[in-house]
Amino acid sequence: MLDDGRVLYAERKGKLKLYHPATGKMQVIAEFNVSREYVSKRASAPKEKTACRA
């Protein structure tokens, strides 16, 4: 939360959003390339890849 009441929201899929409580609107302010492939705590890749569903 920022000093002026706006809220930053980071999505796991890579979008950084800014919520304006005065207007009730959310704005995408940045997009980052992120990896969606799961890696276990042991740092080993999964044996099978599955399709990502939207």
C-alpha positions in Angstrom: 0.0 0.0 0.0 1.3 3.4 -0.9 1.2 6.5 1.3 -1.7 8.0 -0.8 -3.9 4.9 -0.4 -3.2 3.3 -3.8 -2.4 -0.4 -3.7 0.2 -2.3 -5.8 -0.8 -5.8 -6.8 1.6 -8.3 -8.4 0.1 -11.2 -10.3 1.9 -14.6 -10.5 1.5 -14.4 -14.3 3.7 -11.3 -14.4 1.4 -8.2 -14.4 1.9 -5.4 -11.9 -1.3 -3.5 -11.2 -2.2 -0.3 -9.4 -5.5 0.0 -7.6 -7.0 3.5 -7.2 -9.5 3.3 -4.3 -10.9 6.8 -5.1 -12.1 5.6 -8.5 -12.4 1.8 -7.8 -10.3 1.1 -10.9 -7.3 -1.1 -11.4 -4.6 -0.3 -14.0 -1.8 -2.5 -15.4 1.4 -0.5 -14.9 4.0 -3.1 -15.9 4.3 -6.6 -17.4 7.2 -9.0 -16.6 8.2 -12.2 -18.4 7.9 -15.0 -15.7 8.5 -18.7 -15.8 5.4 -20.7 -15.2 7.2 -24.0 -15.0 7.2 -25.6 -11.5 10.5 -26.5 -9.9 10.4 -28.4 -6.6 12.3 -27.4 -3.5 14.9 -29.9 -4.5 15.5 -27.9 -7.7 14.5 -30.8 -10.0 12.3 -30.2 -13.0 9.0 -32.1 -13.1 9.1 -35.4 -15.0 6.1 -34.6 -17.2 5.0 -31.2 -18.5 1.3 -30.5 -18.5 -0.6 -27.9 -20.6 -1.4 -24.7 -18.9 -5.2 -23.9 -19.0 -6.4 -20.3 -18.9 
